[in-house]
């Protein structure tokens, strides 16, 4: 989970298994410091952000780059988090490795 400044606010056991970082290494840091992202096509990032803005939720696929340099193809779903006044306060992501073909 990240706040609206892209700082990690929650790092669960699934994230520890995928990325090899403990919560103390991730929480409070910019998400980009935890792993890199490579989109499948240059236009995919803008399209995903547009869908997220319009619908409040988006699914997709891309590749995460771990600190070791390992590439991890993933599937994900991202949802907008809102406060009681309906203001956007962050994003919640469910990320899983893509099944091998």
DSSP file (Angstrom, degrees, kcal/mol; ACC not computed):
  #  RESIDUE AA STRUCTURE BP1 BP2  ACC     N-H-->O    O-->H-N    N-H-->O    O-->H-N    TCO  KAPPA ALPHA  PHI   PSI    X-CA   Y-CA   Z-CA
    1    1 A X              0   0    0      0, 0.0     8,-2.9     0, 0.0     9,-1.4   0.000 360.0 360.0 360.0 139.8    0.0    0.0    0.0
    2    2 A X  E     -AB   8  91A   0     89,-2.4    89,-2.3     6,-0.3     6,-0.2  -0.931 360.0-126.9-127.1 154.4    1.3    3.5   -0.8
    3    3 A X  E >   - B   0  90A   0      4,-2.4     3,-1.9    -2,-0.3    87,-0.3  -0.224  46.4 -84.5 -86.2-174.7    0.1    6.9    0.2
    4    4 A X  T 3  S+     0   0    0     85,-1.0    86,-0.1     1,-0.3    -1,-0.1   0.507 129.8  57.1 -74.9  -1.5   -0.7    9.7   -2.3
    5    5 A X  T 3  S-     0   0    0     84,-0.2    -1,-0.3     2,-0.2     3,-0.1   0.261 119.7-108.6-104.3   9.1    3.0   10.7   -2.3
    6    6 A X  S <  S+     0   0    0     -3,-1.9    25,-2.6     1,-0.3     2,-0.4   0.739  71.9 144.3  68.1  26.1    4.0    7.1   -3.4
    7    7 A X  B     -F   30   0B   0     23,-0.2    -4,-2.4    24,-0.1    -1,-0.3  -0.813  57.5-111.1 -93.3 136.6    5.5    6.3    0.0
    8    8 A X  B     +A    2   0A   0     21,-2.9    20,-3.4    -2,-0.4    -6,-0.3  -0.486  39.4 170.7 -67.8 127.0    5.1    2.7    1.1
    9    9 A X        +     0   0    0     -8,-2.9     2,-0.3     1,-0.3    -7,-0.2   0.573  68.3  25.3-112.2 -17.5    2.7    2.6    4.1
   10   10 A X        -     0   0    0     -9,-1.4     2,-0.4    16,-0.1    -1,-0.3  -0.979  55.9-178.0-148.8 136.5    2.2   -1.2    4.4
   11   11 A X        -     0   0    0     -2,-0.3    12,-0.2    -3,-0.1    16,-0.1  -0.889  20.0-164.6-137.8 101.2    4.4   -4.0    3.3
   12   12 A X     >  -     0   0    0     -2,-0.4     4,-1.9     1,-0.1     3,-0.2  -0.087  37.6 -91.9 -85.5-178.8    3.0   -7.5    3.9
   13   13 A X  H  > S+     0   0    0      1,-0.2     4,-2.2     2,-0.2     5,-0.1   0.822 123.7  57.9 -64.4 -31.8    4.4  -11.0    3.9
   14   14 A X  H  > S+     0   0    0      2,-0.2     4,-2.4     1,-0.2    -1,-0.2   0.908 106.6  48.5 -63.8 -40.8    3.6  -11.5    0.2
   15   15 A X  H  > S+     0   0    0      2,-0.2     4,-2.9    -3,-0.2     6,-0.5   0.879 108.5  54.4 -65.8 -38.0    5.7   -8.4   -0.6
   16   16 A X  H  X S+     0   0    0     -4,-1.9     4,-2.1     1,-0.2    -2,-0.2   0.934 111.2  45.6 -60.1 -45.7    8.5   -9.8    1.5
   17   17 A X  H  < S+     0   0    0     -4,-2.2    -2,-0.2     1,-0.2    -1,-0.2   0.907 118.2  42.1 -65.0 -42.2    8.4  -13.1   -0.4
   18   18 A X  H  < S+     0   0    0     -4,-2.4    -2,-0.2    -5,-0.1    -1,-0.2   0.919 129.3  23.3 -71.2 -43.9    8.3  -11.4   -3.8
   19   19 A X  H  < S-     0   0    0     -4,-2.9    48,-0.3     2,-0.2    -3,-0.2   0.577  91.3-128.5-107.9 -12.0   10.8   -8.6   -3.3
   20   20 A X     <  +     0   0    0     -4,-2.1     2,-0.4    -5,-0.4    -4,-0.2   0.651  66.4 124.9  74.5  13.6   13.1   -9.9   -0.5
   21   21 A X        -     0   0    0     -6,-0.5    -1,-0.3    -5,-0.1    -2,-0.2  -0.889  56.1-133.3-107.6 138.6   12.7   -6.7    1.5
   22   22 A X    >>  -     0   0    0     -2,-0.4     3,-1.7    -3,-0.1     4,-0.9  -0.488  30.6-106.1 -80.5 157.7   11.5   -6.6    5.1
   23   23 A X  H >> S+     0   0    0      1,-0.3     4,-2.9     2,-0.2     3,-1.0   0.877 121.0  58.1 -52.4 -40.2    8.8   -4.1    6.2
   24   24 A X  H 34 S+     0   0    0      1,-0.3    -1,-0.3     2,-0.2    -3,-0.0   0.742 106.7  49.9 -64.4 -20.8   11.4   -2.0    8.0
   25   25 A X  H <4 S+     0   0    0     -3,-1.7    -1,-0.3     1,-0.1    -2,-0.2   0.659 122.4  29.8 -87.4 -18.2   13.3   -1.7    4.7
   26   26 A X  H X< S+     0   0    0     -3,-1.0     3,-2.2    -4,-0.9   -18,-0.4   0.813  90.5  94.5-110.7 -43.6   10.2   -0.6    2.7
   27   27 A X  T 3< S+     0   0    0     -4,-2.9   -18,-0.2     1,-0.3     3,-0.1  -0.312  97.5  16.5 -62.9 131.1    7.7    1.3    4.8
   28   28 A X  T 3  S+     0   0    0    -20,-3.4    -1,-0.3     1,-0.3     2,-0.2   0.302 105.3 106.2  91.1  -7.9    8.2    5.0    4.6
   29   29 A X  S <  S-     0   0    0     -3,-2.2   -21,-2.9   -21,-0.1    -1,-0.3  -0.676  82.4 -92.2-101.2 156.7   10.3    4.8    1.4
   30   30 A X  B >   -F    7   0B   0    -23,-0.2     3,-1.9    -2,-0.2     4,-0.4  -0.423  34.4-124.0 -62.1 141.3    9.3    5.7   -2.1
   31   31 A X  G >> S+     0   0    0    -25,-2.6     3,-2.1     1,-0.3     4,-1.2   0.859 109.7  65.1 -55.6 -37.2    7.9    2.7   -3.9
   32   32 A X  G 34 S+     0   0    0      1,-0.3    -1,-0.3   -26,-0.3   -25,-0.1   0.714  95.1  59.9 -62.2 -19.5   10.5    3.2   -6.7
   33   33 A X  G <4 S+     0   0    0     -3,-1.9    -1,-0.3     1,-0.2    -2,-0.2   0.640 102.4  53.5 -79.6 -14.1   13.2    2.4   -4.1
   34   34 A X  T <4 S-     0   0    0     -3,-2.1    33,-0.3    -4,-0.4     2,-0.3   0.815 126.7 -20.0 -91.1 -34.1   11.7   -1.0   -3.5
   35   35 A X     <  -     0   0    0     -4,-1.2    -1,-0.4    31,-0.1    31,-0.2  -0.956  62.4-116.1-166.7 155.8   11.6   -2.3   -7.1
   36   36 A X  E     -C   65   0A   0     29,-2.6    29,-2.3    -2,-0.3     2,-0.4  -0.545  24.3-140.0 -92.1 164.5   11.7   -1.0  -10.6
   37   37 A X  E     -C   64   0A   0     27,-0.2     2,-0.5    -2,-0.2    27,-0.2  -0.992  12.5-171.0-129.3 130.6    8.9   -1.3  -13.2
   38   38 A X  E     -C   63   0A   0     25,-3.2    25,-2.5    -2,-0.4     2,-0.2  -0.980  18.8-144.2-119.1 119.4    9.2   -2.1  -16.9
   39   39 A X        -     0   0    0     -2,-0.5    23,-0.1    23,-0.2     3,-0.1  -0.509  15.5-127.9 -79.2 149.1    6.0   -1.7  -18.8
   40   40 A X  S    S+     0   0    0     21,-0.5     2,-0.3    -2,-0.2    -1,-0.1   0.877  95.7  15.5 -65.0 -38.5    5.3   -4.1  -21.7
   41   41 A X  S >> S-     0   0    0      1,-0.1     3,-1.7    -3,-0.0     4,-0.5  -0.973  82.3-116.8-134.0 148.6    4.6   -1.2  -24.1
   42   42 A X  T 34 S+     0   0    0     -2,-0.3     3,-0.5     1,-0.3     4,-0.5   0.829 114.3  50.8 -55.0 -34.2    5.4    2.4  -23.7
   43   43 A X  T 3> S+     0   0    0      1,-0.2     4,-2.0     2,-0.1    -1,-0.3   0.579  87.9  85.0 -82.3  -8.6    1.8    3.5  -23.7
   44   44 A X  H <> S+     0   0    0     -3,-1.7     4,-2.5     1,-0.2    -1,-0.2   0.872  85.4  53.6 -63.7 -39.0    0.7    0.9  -21.1
   45   45 A X  H  X S+     0   0    0     -4,-0.5     4,-2.4    -3,-0.5    -1,-0.2   0.948 111.1  44.5 -63.1 -49.0    1.6    3.1  -18.1
   46   46 A X  H  > S+     0   0    0     -4,-0.5     4,-2.1     1,-0.2    -1,-0.2   0.887 113.9  51.0 -62.8 -39.0   -0.5    6.1  -19.3
   47   47 A X  H  X S+     0   0    0     -4,-2.0     4,-2.3     2,-0.2    -1,-0.2   0.905 110.2  49.2 -65.8 -41.0   -3.4    3.8  -20.2
   48   48 A X  H  X S+     0   0    0     -4,-2.5     4,-2.6     1,-0.2    -2,-0.2   0.919 111.2  49.3 -64.8 -43.2   -3.4    2.2  -16.7
   49   49 A X  H  X S+     0   0    0     -4,-2.4     4,-2.3     1,-0.2    -1,-0.2   0.886 110.4  51.1 -63.5 -38.3   -3.3    5.6  -15.0
   50   50 A X  H  X S+     0   0    0     -4,-2.1     4,-2.3     2,-0.2    -1,-0.2   0.922 111.7  46.6 -64.7 -43.8   -6.2    6.8  -17.1
   51   51 A X  H  X>S+     0   0    0     -4,-2.3     4,-2.9     2,-0.2     5,-0.5   0.903 111.8  51.6 -64.5 -40.7   -8.3    3.7  -16.3
   52   52 A X  H  X5S+     0   0    0     -4,-2.6     4,-2.2     1,-0.2    -2,-0.2   0.917 111.7  46.8 -62.1 -43.4   -7.4    4.0  -12.6
   53   53 A X  H  <5S+     0   0    0     -4,-2.3    -1,-0.2     1,-0.2    -2,-0.2   0.902 118.2  41.8 -64.3 -41.9   -8.5    7.6  -12.6
   54   54 A X  H  <5S+     0   0    0     -4,-2.3    -2,-0.2    -5,-0.2    -1,-0.2   0.873 131.6  20.2 -74.9 -38.0  -11.8    6.9  -14.4
   55   55 A X  H  <5S-     0   0    0     -4,-2.9    -3,-0.2    -5,-0.2    -2,-0.2   0.651  90.3-125.9-110.8 -20.3  -12.8    3.6  -12.6
   56   56 A X  S  <<S+     0   0    0     -4,-2.2    24,-2.6    -5,-0.5     2,-0.3   0.411  88.9  61.0  85.2  -3.9  -10.9    3.6   -9.3
   57   57 A X  E     + D   0  79A   0     -6,-0.5     2,-0.3    22,-0.2    22,-0.2  -0.986  58.3 177.4-153.3 146.4   -9.5    0.2  -10.0
   58   58 A X  E     - D   0  78A   0     20,-2.2    20,-2.9    -2,-0.3     2,-0.3  -0.994  10.7-158.0-150.6 147.0   -7.2   -1.2  -12.8
   59   59 A X  E     + D   0  77A   0     -2,-0.3     2,-0.3    18,-0.2    18,-0.2  -0.875  28.8 128.6-120.9 158.4   -5.6   -4.6  -13.6
   60   60 A X  E     - D   0  76A   0     16,-2.1    16,-2.5    -2,-0.3     2,-0.3  -0.984  42.6-103.4-179.5-170.6   -2.6   -5.3  -15.8
   61   61 A X  E     + D   0  75A   0     -2,-0.3   -21,-0.5    14,-0.2     2,-0.3  -0.987  38.5 138.5-138.5 144.6    0.7   -6.9  -16.3
   62   62 A X  E     - D   0  74A   0     12,-1.6    12,-3.0    -2,-0.3     2,-0.5  -0.915  47.8 -90.2-162.7-169.2    4.3   -5.7  -16.3
   63   63 A X  E     -CD  38  73A   0    -25,-2.5   -25,-3.2    -2,-0.3     2,-0.4  -0.964  27.1-152.3-119.9 129.7    7.7   -6.6  -15.1
   64   64 A X  E     -CD  37  72A   0      8,-2.7     8,-3.0    -2,-0.5     2,-0.6  -0.833  10.6-143.8 -99.1 139.0    9.2   -5.7  -11.8
   65   65 A X  E     -CD  36  71A   0    -29,-2.3   -29,-2.6    -2,-0.4     6,-0.2  -0.905  16.3-148.1-106.4 116.1   13.0   -5.4  -11.5
   66   66 A X    >   -     0   0    0      4,-2.7     3,-2.0    -2,-0.6   -31,-0.1  -0.282  29.7-103.3 -78.8 166.4   14.3   -6.5   -8.1
   67   67 A X  T 3  S+     0   0    0    -48,-0.3    -1,-0.1   -33,-0.3   -32,-0.1   0.808 123.2  59.0 -58.4 -30.0   17.4   -5.1   -6.4
   68   68 A X  T 3  S-     0   0    0      2,-0.1    -1,-0.3     1,-0.1     3,-0.1   0.604 120.6-110.2 -73.2 -11.5   19.3   -8.1   -7.5
   69   69 A X  S <  S+     0   0    0     -3,-2.0    -2,-0.1     1,-0.3    -1,-0.1   0.279  71.3 144.5  94.9  -9.1   18.5   -7.3  -11.1
   70   70 A X        -     0   0    0     -5,-0.1    -4,-2.7     1,-0.1     2,-0.5  -0.368  46.9-132.9 -62.4 139.6   16.2  -10.3  -11.4
   71   71 A X  E     -D   65   0A   0     -6,-0.2     2,-0.5    -3,-0.1    -6,-0.2  -0.846  19.0-167.2 -97.8 131.4   13.1   -9.6  -13.6
   72   72 A X  E     -D   64   0A   0     -8,-3.0    -8,-2.7    -2,-0.5     2,-0.3  -0.911  11.4-148.4-123.2 101.2    9.8  -10.7  -12.2
   73   73 A X  E     -D   63   0A   0     -2,-0.5    25,-2.5   -10,-0.2     2,-0.3  -0.535  31.0-177.9 -67.1 130.5    6.8  -10.7  -14.6
   74   74 A X  E     -DE  62  97A   0    -12,-3.0   -12,-1.6    23,-0.3     2,-0.4  -0.902  31.0-145.2-132.9 157.9    3.7   -9.9  -12.6
   75   75 A X  E     +DE  61  96A   0     21,-2.8    21,-2.5    -2,-0.3     2,-0.3  -0.923  33.6 178.0-112.1 145.4   -0.1   -9.5  -12.8
   76   76 A X  E     -DE  60  95A   0    -16,-2.5   -16,-2.1    -2,-0.4     2,-0.4  -0.975  29.7-155.0-149.5 160.4   -1.6   -6.9  -10.6
   77   77 A X  E     -DE  59  94A   0     17,-1.9    17,-2.6    -2,-0.3     2,-0.4  -0.989  17.4-166.5-134.5 128.9   -4.8   -5.1   -9.5
   78   78 A X  E     -DE  58  93A   0    -20,-2.9   -20,-2.2    -2,-0.4     2,-0.4  -0.961   3.4-170.9-119.8 133.1   -4.6   -1.6   -8.1
   79   79 A X  E     -DE  57  92A   0     13,-2.7    13,-2.6    -2,-0.4     2,-0.3  -0.945  25.1-117.6-122.7 144.3   -7.4    0.2   -6.3
   80   80 A X  E     - E   0  91A   0    -24,-2.6     2,-0.4    -2,-0.4    11,-0.2  -0.625  24.7-144.9 -76.9 134.8   -7.7    3.8   -5.1
   81   81 A X  E     - E   0  90A   0      9,-2.8     8,-3.0    -2,-0.3     9,-1.2  -0.870  19.7-171.9 -99.5 135.2   -8.0    4.3   -1.4
   82   82 A X  E     - E   0  88A   0     -2,-0.4     6,-0.2     6,-0.3     2,-0.1  -0.931  16.8-129.1-127.9 151.2  -10.3    7.1   -0.2
   83   83 A X    >   -     0   0    0      4,-2.2     3,-2.2    -2,-0.3     6,-0.0  -0.198  47.5 -81.6 -85.3-175.5  -10.9    8.7    3.2
   84   84 A X  T 3  S+     0   0    0      1,-0.3    -1,-0.1     2,-0.1    -2,-0.0   0.741 132.5  54.1 -62.2 -23.4  -14.4    9.3    4.7
   85   85 A X  T 3  S-     0   0    0      2,-0.1    -1,-0.3     3,-0.0     3,-0.1   0.265 120.1-109.8 -94.3  12.0  -14.7   12.5    2.6
   86   86 A X    <   +     0   0    0     -3,-2.2     2,-0.3     1,-0.3    -2,-0.1   0.643  69.2 147.2  70.7  17.5  -14.0   10.6   -0.6
   87   87 A X        -     0   0    0      1,-0.1    -4,-2.2     2,-0.0     2,-0.3  -0.664  56.5-109.7 -83.5 139.6  -10.5   12.2   -1.0
   88   88 A X  E     + E   0  82A   0     -2,-0.3    -6,-0.3    -6,-0.2     3,-0.1  -0.518  43.7 166.6 -68.2 127.2   -7.9   10.0   -2.6
   89   89 A X  E     -     0   0A   0     -8,-3.0   -85,-1.0     1,-0.3     2,-0.3   0.454  56.0 -46.3-122.0  -5.8   -5.3    9.1    0.0
   90   90 A X  E     -BE   3  81A   0     -9,-1.2    -9,-2.8   -87,-0.3     2,-0.3  -0.993  55.9 -84.2 166.9-167.9   -3.4    6.3   -1.6
   91   91 A X  E     -BE   2  80A   0    -89,-2.3   -89,-2.4    -2,-0.3     2,-0.5  -0.981  18.8-153.9-134.9 144.5   -3.3    3.0   -3.6
   92   92 A X  E     - E   0  79A   0    -13,-2.6   -13,-2.7    -2,-0.3     2,-0.4  -0.982  17.9-166.3-117.8 127.8   -3.7   -0.6   -2.6
   93   93 A X  E     - E   0  78A   0     -2,-0.5     2,-0.5   -15,-0.2   -15,-0.2  -0.937  17.2-161.2-119.9 137.9   -2.1   -3.2   -4.9
   94   94 A X  E     - E   0  77A   0    -17,-2.6   -17,-1.9    -2,-0.4     2,-0.4  -0.981  25.0-178.4-109.5 118.0   -2.5   -7.0   -5.1
   95   95 A X  E     + E   0  76A   0     -2,-0.5     2,-0.3   -19,-0.2   -19,-0.2  -0.950   8.8 170.8-124.9 136.4    0.5   -8.3   -7.0
   96   96 A X  E     - E   0  75A   0    -21,-2.5   -21,-2.8    -2,-0.4     3,-0.1  -0.994  39.4 -98.5-142.4 148.5    1.3  -11.9   -8.0
   97   97 A X  E     - E   0  74A   0     -2,-0.3   -23,-0.3   -23,-0.2     2,-0.2  -0.369  46.2-107.3 -61.7 142.9    3.9  -13.5  -10.2
   98   98 A X        -     0   0    0    -25,-2.5   -25,-0.1     1,-0.1    -1,-0.1  -0.514  39.5-105.2 -68.0 137.4    2.6  -14.4  -13.7
   99   99 A X        -     0   0    0     -2,-0.2     2,-0.1     1,-0.1    -1,-0.1  -0.368  41.0-103.8 -60.6 142.6    2.1  -18.1  -14.1
  100  100 A X              0   0    0      1,-0.1    -1,-0.1    -3,-0.1    -3,-0.0  -0.429 360.0 360.0 -68.0 143.0    4.8  -19.7  -16.3
  101  101 A X              0   0    0     -2,-0.1    -1,-0.1    -3,-0.1    -2,-0.1   0.459 360.0 360.0 -82.3 360.0    3.7  -20.5  -19.8
